[in-house]
């Protein structure tokens, strides 16, 4: 599978929710075999430049894709939508050919 995810970053203030989103993003990337380091930044100006007013922010390839807290399944769905490739079988949160993605 071609990996189109070149960067994953959580931007936040350092609060518990921001740290939790970072931890979940690391787990989601690992579960989906996305071999990209998941960064963390507390550069609020960076997020504001993306047009984001709510934190934490999950950015993929420099684009804000989730604002606020999210569970691991939502993170996986977003990562899969960016991952690309023909075989999305490891991306289905339902575990089958349900067509949810």
C-alpha positions in Angstrom: 0.0 0.0 0.0 1.3 3.4 -0.9 1.6 5.6 2.1 0.5 9.2 1.3 0.7 10.3 4.9 4.0 12.2 5.1 3.5 14.0 8.4 1.2 13.7 11.4 1.2 16.4 14.2 -0.9 17.2 17.2 -1.0 20.9 18.1 -2.2 21.9 21.5 -1.5 23.8 24.7 -0.1 20.8 26.6 -3.4 20.1 28.4 -4.5 16.5 29.2 -6.8 16.4 26.1 -4.0 17.5 23.9 -1.6 14.9 25.3 -4.4 12.2 25.0 -5.0 13.0 21.3 -1.3 12.7 20.7 -1.1 9.3 22.4 -4.2 8.1 20.4 -2.7 9.4 17.1 0.5 7.4 17.8 -1.5 4.3 18.5 -3.7 4.8 15.4 -0.7 5.3 13.1 0.9 2.2 14.6 -2.2 0.1 14.2 -2.5 1.1 10.5 1.2 0.5 9.8 1.8 4.2 9.0 5.5 4.6 9.6 5.6 8.4 10.2 6.6 10.0 13.5 3.6 11.7 15.2 4.9 15.1 16.3 3.5 17.4 19.0 3.7 21.1 19.0 2.4 23.8 21.3 2.8 26.5 18.6 -0.7 27.9 18.8 0.1 30.4 16.0 0.7 27.4 13.7 -2.8 26.2 14.3 -4.3 29.7 14.0 -2.6 30.0 10.6 -4.5 26.8 9.6 -7.7 28.6 10.5 -8.3 26.6 13.6 -9.8 28.1 16.7 -10.4 24.9 18.8 -7.7 22.7 20.3 -6.3 20.2 20.2 -5.7 19.9 16.5 -4.7 16.8 14.5 -2.9 17.8 11.3 -2.0 15.4 8.5 0.4 16.6 5.9 0.2 20.1 7.3 -3.6 20.3 7.1 -5.9 20.4 10.1 -8.2 17.4 9.9 -9.6 17.1 13.4 -10.2 19.8 16.0 -11.1 19.0 19.5 -10.9 15.6 21.1 -11.5 12.4 19.1 -11.5 8.7 19.8 -9.0 6.3 18.1 -11.6 5.0 15.6 -12.2 8.5 14.3 -8.5 9.1 14.0 -8.1 5.9 12.1 -10.8 6.8 9.7 -9.2 10.1 9.0 -5.8 8.6 8.6 -7.1 6.0 6.2 -8.8 8.6 4.1 -5.3 10.2 3.7 -3.4 6.9 3.4 -4.3 6.0 -0.1 -3.6 2.8 -2.0 -5.9 0.2 -3.3 -6.0 -2.1 -0.3 -8.0 -0.3 2.5 -8.7 -3.6 4.3 -6.7 -2.6 7.4 -8.5 0.7 7.5 -12.1 -0.5 8.0 -13.1 0.1 11.6 -15.8 -2.5 11.1 -13.2 -5.2 10.1 -14.8 -6.2 6.9 -16.0 -5.1 3.4 -18.8 -2.9 4.8 -17.9 0.1 2.6 -17.8 2.5 5.5 -14.7 4.3 4.2 
